[in-house]
Amino acid sequence: MTFIDTNNGSLRFESQAQVVNPPRIETWFWIRESASVTPTAAAFHKAFAQLGHLAELAAARSKQRQGSYSDEWITPEAVYRELEAFFGPWDLDPCVPSDCGQWPWLLGPKTVYALPDSDGLASDPWPGRTIFLNPPYSQVELWMARAMLELARGGRRFLVALLPASVDRGWFEVLGRVATSIAASRGRIRFIDPAQGRTAPRAGSLLLCFHGPDLGLAIDPNETKEGALS
C-alpha cells in the first residue's frame, strides 16, 4: 500500500494495483499528508543509529526518574478500529500487552508479539508488510530504533506508529526526517490504563507513517514466528 497525492491535494492510497479513495479518518488531522520521495535504506539505518543513542540516554534518565506516572497506554477499540480501517489490515503488532486477552481487538493482526510468550524487540525479523506499533512511552526511542531497522531491510513495508505528541523530544526530530506522513489527534485520546481504566495522557497523540524502500526482499505476510500469538 502506498499513499499518493492527487491533483487537489487530497490523500488516497494504492493497494494491489487499484487506486481508491480512503475513508475519512475522524480522530486525526494531517500535518504532512505524504512525502514525495520514499526514504532510502541508508536513511533508515541512520535513524536507527541516532535513536539507539537516544534510547541509551532515555534508559539512563528513567533510572533517575521517580513517581508512578503510567507508562502503558492501551489503544482504545474505537481508535484501533478506525486506524485499521484506514491503513490496515495489520500483518503485525510487535508490542501487545502481556494480558492482551482483556482487549481482544489487539489480537486482530495476523501476528502479535506479547510478553512473556514473545518479545517484539528480540524477534528477528518482523514478519508481514503492514505493521502497527504503540510502544511504551518510556521506550519510544528503543522501539522506534527497532522499527527503523526493519524498514531499512526493504520489502516495501508500511509501518504506523502511535506516539505521544512530544515534538520537543529528540526522537521526533529523527523520525520526522523519514516519516512519509504525520497526523495529530483532535484532542486527547482516552487510552486504557490497566491500573486506572480510561484516562488521557499529558499530551495529545501523533501518527507517524513510514514506507520502507523496495529492495526486492520477500516478506511473507502469512509468516508466523514461534512463540507468537495469532
DATAJO-V387004 format. One record per backbone hydrogen bond with DSSP energy under -1.0 kcal/mol. NH is the residue of the N-H (numbers start at 1). CO is the residue of the C=O. If there is no record, write none. Layout:
BEGIN
nh = (NH:NH)
co = (CO:CO)
END
This chain:
BEGIN
nh = (2:4:6:9:12:13:14:15:18:20:29:31:32:44:45:46:47:48:49:50:51:52:53:54:55:56:57:58:59:60:61:62:63:65:74:80:81:82:83:84:85:86:87:88:91:92:93:96:100:102:103:106:107:108:110:111:112:113:118:123:131:132:133:137:139:143:144:145:146:147:148:149:150:151:152:153:154:156:158:159:160:161:162:163:165:166:167:169:173:174:175:176:178:179:180:181:182:183:184:185:186:187:191:191:192:193:197:199:206:207:208:209:210:212:215:223:228:229)
co = (14:12:10:6:4:20:2:18:15:13:184:182:182:40:41:42:43:44:45:46:47:48:49:50:51:52:53:54:55:56:57:58:59:61:192:76:77:78:79:80:81:82:83:84:130:130:111:113:97:99:100:103:104:105:90:91:229:93:114:119:158:92:160:71:136:139:140:141:142:143:144:145:146:147:148:150:151:213:129:210:131:208:133:206:204:164:165:166:169:170:171:172:175:175:209:209:32:207:29:205:27:185:189:199:74:197:193:191:163:183:161:181:159:157:213:220:225:112)
END
